[in-house]
């Protein structure tokens, strides 16, 4: 029997990661590009992309935008960098309101994770009141522990509120971490010509779960909204390429060499067992 080869390289092993969540706005496909999540067709971000493993909540409506690499396609939003897929998410904030959404995921025993997502300020073709020059604008990201079996709730807090109203089993929840990410518009001289052109910027966060009391079955809830505290302007942002990963701990040096020696032993046994006996 031929021996199976086993290859281990310390550098590549140390850099490996596991994906805990990755969005896919390409499915389901749709022709409704401006009111896809909470608009005229009744579809929502939660219904289209939430799953039992990764529940999604939203406060007020969110939108689906259609992206295109054709600068002359007046029915879509121009994506010269081809950062987005065919569809992106969209979220708004104004003088007396803001939208919010959340995602839950299982950290699967990892004590830290990395989050990446692309954001762009942009105006809406169907409601052109969100000129990106009203920015820059902060995306506020908050993190909560959701114990197994708990009911997570999200609303925008009602008139006059400046942060989402988050509950666990009906009681107000407190985030264990918060981060602000500033989205910048193109230079003012590029507008209004680039009002419907994406200017993508990547939000990157590393979040520790150490000391937060996570148990098997608990989930992390990540809540997003555009900061509108004290603002009297309307701002809109698109988002896509949402990916959450966790680093795989490197094998300790002695253990790694033990695995390599074991692999060599397997190879040696396979080679030795195929030799003909000497007469």
C-alpha positions as a Markdown table, in Angstrom:
| # | Residue | x | y | z |
|---|---|---|---|---|
| 1 | Unk | 0.0 | 0.0 | 0.0 |
| 2 | Unk | 1.4 | 3.4 | -1.0 |
| 3 | Unk | 2.0 | 5.8 | 1.9 |
| 4 | Unk | 0.1 | 9.1 | 2.1 |
| 5 | Unk | 2.3 | 12.2 | 2.0 |
| 6 | Unk | 1.9 | 14.8 | 4.7 |
| 7 | Unk | 3.4 | 18.3 | 4.4 |
| 8 | Unk | 3.6 | 20.8 | 7.1 |
| 9 | Unk | 5.2 | 24.3 | 6.9 |
| 10 | Unk | 5.5 | 26.3 | 10.1 |
| 11 | Unk | 5.0 | 29.7 | 8.4 |
| 12 | Unk | 1.8 | 28.8 | 6.6 |
| 13 | Unk | 0.4 | 27.0 | 9.5 |
| 14 | Unk | 0.9 | 29.9 | 11.8 |
| 15 | Unk | -0.9 | 32.3 | 9.5 |
| 16 | Unk | -4.1 | 30.2 | 8.8 |
| 17 | Unk | -7.5 | 31.5 | 9.8 |
| 18 | Unk | -11.0 | 30.1 | 9.9 |
| 19 | Unk | -14.0 | 32.0 | 8.4 |
| 20 | Unk | -16.8 | 32.5 | 10.9 |
| 21 | Unk | -19.1 | 34.5 | 8.6 |
| 22 | Unk | -19.0 | 35.9 | 5.0 |
| 23 | Unk | -21.9 | 37.7 | 3.4 |
| 24 | Unk | -23.3 | 36.8 | 0.0 |
| 25 | Unk | -25.6 | 39.6 | -1.3 |
| 26 | Unk | -25.6 | 37.9 | -4.8 |
| 27 | Unk | -28.3 | 35.4 | -3.7 |
| 28 | Unk | -31.2 | 35.8 | -4.0 |
| 29 | Unk | -30.8 | 37.8 | -7.2 |
| 30 | Unk | -33.4 | 40.6 | -7.8 |
| 31 | Unk | -34.3 | 43.4 | -10.1 |
| 32 | Unk | -35.4 | 45.6 | -7.2 |
| 33 | Unk | -32.3 | 47.7 | -6.6 |
| 34 | Unk | -33.4 | 50.5 | -4.4 |
| 35 | Unk | -36.1 | 49.2 | -2.0 |
| 36 | Unk | -35.1 | 45.6 | -1.6 |
| 37 | Unk | -35.0 | 45.4 | 2.2 |
| 38 | Unk | -38.1 | 46.8 | 3.7 |
| 39 | Unk | -39.5 | 48.7 | 0.7 |
| 40 | Unk | -42.3 | 48.0 | -1.7 |
| 41 | Unk | -41.7 | 44.3 | -2.2 |
| 42 | Unk | -41.8 | 43.5 | 1.5 |
| 43 | Unk | -38.4 | 41.8 | 1.5 |
| 44 | Unk | -36.0 | 42.5 | 4.3 |
| 45 | Unk | -32.3 | 42.0 | 5.0 |
| 46 | Unk | -33.4 | 39.6 | 7.7 |
| 47 | Unk | -35.6 | 37.5 | 5.4 |
| 48 | Unk | -33.2 | 37.5 | 2.5 |
| 49 | Unk | -29.9 | 36.7 | 4.3 |
| 50 | Unk | -30.6 | 35.8 | 7.9 |
| 51 | Unk | -30.3 | 32.1 | 8.9 |
| 52 | Unk | -30.8 | 30.2 | 12.2 |
| 53 | Unk | -27.0 | 30.1 | 12.5 |
| 54 | Unk | -26.5 | 33.8 | 11.6 |
| 55 | Unk | -29.6 | 35.7 | 12.6 |
| 56 | Unk | -30.0 | 39.2 | 11.2 |
| 57 | Unk | -32.1 | 42.1 | 12.7 |
| 58 | Unk | -32.8 | 45.5 | 11.4 |
| 59 | Unk | -34.3 | 48.7 | 12.7 |
| 60 | Unk | -36.3 | 50.6 | 10.0 |
| 61 | Unk | -35.7 | 49.8 | 6.4 |
| 62 | Unk | -32.4 | 49.0 | 4.7 |
| 63 | Unk | -31.8 | 48.9 | 0.9 |
| 64 | Unk | -30.3 | 46.9 | -1.8 |
| 65 | Unk | -28.3 | 48.8 | -4.4 |
| 66 | Unk | -27.3 | 47.4 | -7.8 |
| 67 | Unk | -23.7 | 47.9 | -8.8 |
| 68 | Unk | -22.3 | 48.2 | -12.3 |
| 69 | Unk | -18.9 | 48.8 | -14.0 |
| 70 | Unk | -20.7 | 50.8 | -16.7 |
| 71 | Unk | -20.5 | 54.5 | -15.9 |
| 72 | Unk | -23.4 | 55.2 | -18.3 |
| 73 | Unk | -25.9 | 52.8 | -16.6 |
| 74 | Unk | -28.3 | 55.3 | -15.0 |
| 75 | Unk | -30.3 | 52.6 | -13.3 |
| 76 | Unk | -27.4 | 51.4 | -11.1 |
| 77 | Unk | -24.4 | 52.7 | -9.1 |
| 78 | Unk | -21.0 | 52.9 | -10.7 |
| 79 | Unk | -18.3 | 50.7 | -9.2 |
| 80 | Unk | -15.0 | 51.4 | -11.1 |
| 81 | Unk | -12.9 | 49.4 | -8.6 |
| 82 | Unk | -15.2 | 46.4 | -8.9 |
| 83 | Unk | -15.1 | 46.0 | -5.2 |
| 84 | Unk | -18.8 | 45.1 | -4.8 |
| 85 | Unk | -20.7 | 42.2 | -6.5 |
| 86 | Unk | -23.9 | 42.9 | -8.3 |
| 87 | Unk | -25.6 | 44.0 | -5.1 |
| 88 | Unk | -24.6 | 45.9 | -2.0 |
| 89 | Unk | -26.4 | 46.8 | 1.2 |
| 90 | Unk | -27.4 | 50.4 | 2.0 |
| 91 | Unk | -28.1 | 52.2 | 5.2 |
| 92 | Unk | -29.3 | 55.8 | 6.0 |
| 93 | Unk | -29.2 | 58.4 | 8.8 |
| 94 | Unk | -31.0 | 61.8 | 9.0 |
| 95 | Unk | -31.7 | 64.6 | 11.4 |
| 96 | Unk | -34.4 | 62.7 | 13.4 |
| 97 | Unk | -33.9 | 59.1 | 12.4 |
| 98 | Unk | -31.3 | 56.4 | 11.7 |
| 99 | Unk | -31.4 | 52.9 | 10.5 |
| 100 | Unk | -29.5 | 50.0 | 12.1 |
| 101 | Unk | -28.8 | 46.4 | 11.5 |
| 102 | Unk | -27.1 | 43.5 | 13.3 |
| 103 | Unk | -25.6 | 40.1 | 12.7 |
| 104 | Unk | -25.1 | 37.3 | 15.1 |
| 105 | Unk | -22.4 | 34.6 | 14.7 |
| 106 | Unk | -20.9 | 31.8 | 16.8 |
| 107 | Unk | -17.2 | 32.4 | 17.7 |
| 108 | Unk | -16.8 | 28.7 | 18.0 |
| 109 | Unk | -14.5 | 28.8 | 21.0 |
| 110 | Unk | -12.1 | 31.4 | 19.6 |
| 111 | Unk | -11.1 | 34.2 | 22.0 |
| 112 | Unk | -10.6 | 36.8 | 19.3 |
| 113 | Unk | -11.7 | 37.6 | 15.8 |
| 114 | Unk | -11.0 | 39.9 | 12.9 |
| 115 | Unk | -13.8 | 41.8 | 11.0 |
| 116 | Unk | -13.5 | 43.4 | 7.6 |
| 117 | Unk | -16.2 | 45.2 | 5.6 |
| 118 | Unk | -16.2 | 47.8 | 2.8 |
| 119 | Unk | -18.1 | 51.0 | 3.1 |
| 120 | Unk | -18.9 | 53.9 | 0.7 |
| 121 | Unk | -20.9 | 57.1 | 1.1 |
| 122 | Unk | -23.2 | 57.5 | -1.9 |
| 123 | Unk | -26.4 | 59.3 | -2.9 |
| 124 | Unk | -29.7 | 57.5 | -3.8 |
| 125 | Unk | -31.0 | 57.7 | -7.3 |
| 126 | Unk | -34.6 | 57.3 | -6.1 |
| 127 | Unk | -34.3 | 59.9 | -3.3 |
| 128 | Unk | -31.4 | 62.2 | -4.1 |
| 129 | Unk | -31.1 | 64.0 | -0.7 |
| 130 | Unk | -28.1 | 62.1 | 0.7 |
| 131 | Unk | -25.2 | 64.0 | -1.1 |
| 132 | Unk | -21.9 | 62.4 | 0.1 |
| 133 | Unk | -20.5 | 65.9 | 0.7 |
| 134 | Unk | -22.7 | 65.8 | 3.8 |
| 135 | Unk | -19.9 | 63.5 | 5.1 |
| 136 | Unk | -17.5 | 62.3 | 6.3 |
| 137 | Unk | -19.6 | 60.0 | 8.5 |
| 138 | Unk | -18.9 | 57.6 | 11.3 |
| 139 | Unk | -20.1 | 54.0 | 11.2 |
| 140 | Unk | -20.6 | 53.0 | 14.8 |
| 141 | Unk | -20.0 | 49.3 | 15.5 |
| 142 | Unk | -21.0 | 47.7 | 18.8 |
| 143 | Unk | -20.5 | 44.2 | 20.1 |
| 144 | Unk | -22.7 | 42.2 | 22.4 |
| 145 | Unk | -22.6 | 38.7 | 24.0 |
| 146 | Unk | -25.8 | 36.8 | 23.3 |
| 147 | Unk | -26.1 | 33.9 | 25.8 |
| 148 | Unk | -27.4 | 30.6 | 24.4 |
| 149 | Unk | -31.2 | 30.6 | 24.4 |
| 150 | Unk | -31.5 | 34.4 | 24.9 |
| 151 | Unk | -33.8 | 36.6 | 22.7 |
| 152 | Unk | -32.0 | 39.5 | 21.0 |
| 153 | Unk | -33.9 | 42.6 | 20.1 |
| 154 | Unk | -33.0 | 45.7 | 18.0 |
| 155 | Unk | -35.0 | 48.9 | 17.3 |
| 156 | Unk | -33.8 | 52.5 | 16.5 |
| 157 | Unk | -35.0 | 53.8 | 19.9 |
| 158 | Unk | -37.7 | 56.0 | 18.7 |
| 159 | Unk | -37.8 | 59.8 | 18.0 |
| 160 | Unk | -34.8 | 61.7 | 19.4 |
| 161 | Unk | -32.7 | 58.5 | 20.0 |
| 162 | Unk | -29.1 | 58.6 | 18.9 |
| 163 | Unk | -28.1 | 55.0 | 19.4 |
| 164 | Unk | -29.9 | 51.7 | 18.6 |
| 165 | Unk | -32.0 | 50.2 | 21.4 |
| 166 | Unk | -30.6 | 46.7 | 22.0 |
| 167 | Unk | -32.2 | 44.2 | 24.3 |
| 168 | Unk | -31.6 | 40.7 | 25.6 |
| 169 | Unk | -34.7 | 38.9 | 26.9 |
| 170 | Unk | -36.5 | 42.3 | 27.0 |
| 171 | Unk | -33.8 | 44.1 | 29.1 |
| 172 | Unk | -31.4 | 46.8 | 27.8 |
| 173 | Unk | -28.1 | 45.2 | 26.8 |
| 174 | Unk | -24.7 | 46.7 | 27.3 |
| 175 | Unk | -22.0 | 46.3 | 24.6 |
| 176 | Unk | -18.7 | 44.8 | 25.6 |
| 177 | Unk | -16.9 | 46.8 | 22.9 |
| 178 | Unk | -17.4 | 49.7 | 20.5 |
| 179 | Unk | -15.6 | 51.1 | 17.5 |
| 180 | Unk | -16.1 | 54.1 | 15.1 |
| 181 | Unk | -15.0 | 53.9 | 11.5 |
| 182 | Unk | -15.0 | 57.2 | 9.5 |
| 183 | Unk | -16.2 | 57.0 | 5.8 |
| 184 | Unk | -14.9 | 59.8 | 3.6 |
| 185 | Unk | -16.4 | 61.1 | 0.4 |
| 186 | Unk | -14.5 | 61.9 | -2.7 |
| 187 | Unk | -13.1 | 65.5 | -2.9 |
| 188 | Unk | -15.9 | 68.0 | -3.0 |
| 189 | Unk | -14.8 | 69.0 | -6.5 |
| 190 | Unk | -15.9 | 65.5 | -7.8 |
| 191 | Unk | -19.5 | 66.2 | -7.0 |
| 192 | Unk | -22.2 | 66.1 | -8.2 |
| 193 | Unk | -20.6 | 64.1 | -11.0 |
| 194 | Unk | -19.7 | 61.2 | -8.7 |
| 195 | Unk | -22.8 | 61.3 | -6.5 |
| 196 | Unk | -23.7 | 57.8 | -7.7 |
| 197 | Unk | -20.1 | 56.4 | -7.7 |
| 198 | Unk | -18.7 | 54.2 | -5.0 |
| 199 | Unk | -15.7 | 55.3 | -3.1 |
| 200 | Unk | -14.9 | 52.1 | -1.1 |
| 201 | Unk | -13.0 | 52.1 | 2.2 |
| 202 | Unk | -12.3 | 49.1 | 4.3 |
| 203 | Unk | -13.2 | 48.8 | 7.9 |
| 204 | Unk | -10.8 | 46.4 | 9.7 |
| 205 | Unk | -11.2 | 45.5 | 13.4 |
| 206 | Unk | -9.6 | 43.0 | 15.8 |
| 207 | Unk | -11.9 | 42.2 | 18.7 |
| 208 | Unk | -10.9 | 40.2 | 21.8 |
| 209 | Unk | -13.5 | 38.1 | 23.6 |
| 210 | Unk | -11.2 | 37.3 | 26.5 |
| 211 | Unk | -12.9 | 37.9 | 29.9 |
| 212 | Unk | -16.4 | 38.4 | 28.4 |
| 213 | Unk | -17.8 | 35.1 | 29.9 |
| 214 | Unk | -18.5 | 33.4 | 26.6 |
| 215 | Unk | -19.7 | 29.8 | 26.9 |
| 216 | Unk | -20.4 | 27.2 | 24.2 |
| 217 | Unk | -23.5 | 28.1 | 22.3 |
| 218 | Unk | -23.2 | 31.9 | 23.0 |
| 219 | Unk | -23.1 | 34.2 | 20.0 |
| 220 | Unk | -21.6 | 37.6 | 19.2 |
| 221 | Unk | -24.0 | 40.2 | 18.0 |
| 222 | Unk | -22.5 | 43.0 | 15.9 |
| 223 | Unk | -24.7 | 46.1 | 15.6 |
| 224 | Unk | -24.2 | 48.9 | 13.0 |
| 225 | Unk | -25.6 | 52.4 | 12.5 |
| 226 | Unk | -24.4 | 55.7 | 11.1 |
| 227 | Unk | -23.7 | 58.2 | 13.8 |
| 228 | Unk | -26.3 | 61.0 | 13.6 |
| 229 | Unk | -25.8 | 62.5 | 17.1 |
| 230 | Unk | -26.0 | 66.3 | 16.8 |
| 231 | Unk | -26.2 | 66.2 | 13.0 |
| 232 | Unk | -28.8 | 67.9 | 10.8 |
| 233 | Unk | -27.8 | 66.3 | 7.6 |
| 234 | Unk | -28.9 | 63.2 | 5.7 |
| 235 | Unk | -26.2 | 60.7 | 4.8 |
| 236 | Unk | -26.3 | 57.3 | 3.1 |
| 237 | Unk | -23.7 | 54.5 | 3.0 |
| 238 | Unk | -23.4 | 51.3 | 1.0 |
| 239 | Unk | -21.7 | 48.2 | 2.5 |
| 240 | Unk | -20.4 | 44.9 | 1.2 |
| 241 | Unk | -17.7 | 42.2 | 1.6 |
| 242 | Unk | -18.5 | 41.5 | 5.2 |
| 243 | Unk | -16.1 | 38.8 | 6.5 |
| 244 | Unk | -15.3 | 37.6 | 10.0 |
| 245 | Unk | -12.4 | 35.4 | 10.6 |
| 246 | Unk | -10.5 | 34.0 | 13.6 |
| 247 | Unk | -6.8 | 33.1 | 13.7 |
| 248 | Unk | -5.9 | 29.5 | 14.1 |
| 249 | Unk | -3.4 | 29.2 | 17.0 |
| 250 | Unk | 0.0 | 28.1 | 15.7 |
| 251 | Unk | 1.3 | 24.7 | 16.7 |
| 252 | Unk | 3.9 | 25.0 | 19.5 |
| 253 | Unk | 7.4 | 24.4 | 18.3 |
| 254 | Unk | 7.9 | 21.0 | 20.0 |
| 255 | Unk | 4.5 | 19.8 | 18.9 |
| 256 | Unk | 5.1 | 20.9 | 15.3 |
| 257 | Unk | 8.4 | 19.0 | 15.2 |
| 258 | Unk | 6.7 | 16.0 | 16.7 |
| 259 | Unk | 4.1 | 16.1 | 13.9 |
| 260 | Unk | 6.8 | 16.4 | 11.3 |
| 261 | Unk | 8.8 | 13.4 | 12.8 |
| 262 | Unk | 5.5 | 11.4 | 12.9 |
| 263 | Unk | 4.9 | 12.2 | 9.2 |
| 264 | Unk | 8.4 | 11.2 | 8.3 |
| 265 | Unk | 7.8 | 8.0 | 10.3 |
| 266 | Unk | 4.7 | 7.3 | 8.3 |
| 267 | Unk | 6.5 | 7.8 | 5.1 |
| 268 | Unk | 9.4 | 5.7 | 6.2 |
| 269 | Unk | 7.1 | 2.9 | 7.2 |
| 270 | Unk | 5.4 | 3.0 | 3.9 |
| 271 | Unk | 8.7 | 2.8 | 2.0 |
| 272 | Unk | 10.1 | 0.1 | 4.3 |
| 273 | Unk | 7.0 | -2.1 | 4.0 |
| 274 | Unk | 7.2 | -2.1 | 0.2 |
| 275 | Unk | 10.8 | -3.4 | 0.1 |
| 276 | Unk | 11.3 | -7.0 | -0.9 |
| 277 | Unk | 12.9 | -9.2 | 1.6 |
| 278 | Unk | 16.6 | -10.0 | 1.0 |
| 279 | Unk | 17.6 | -13.6 | 0.3 |
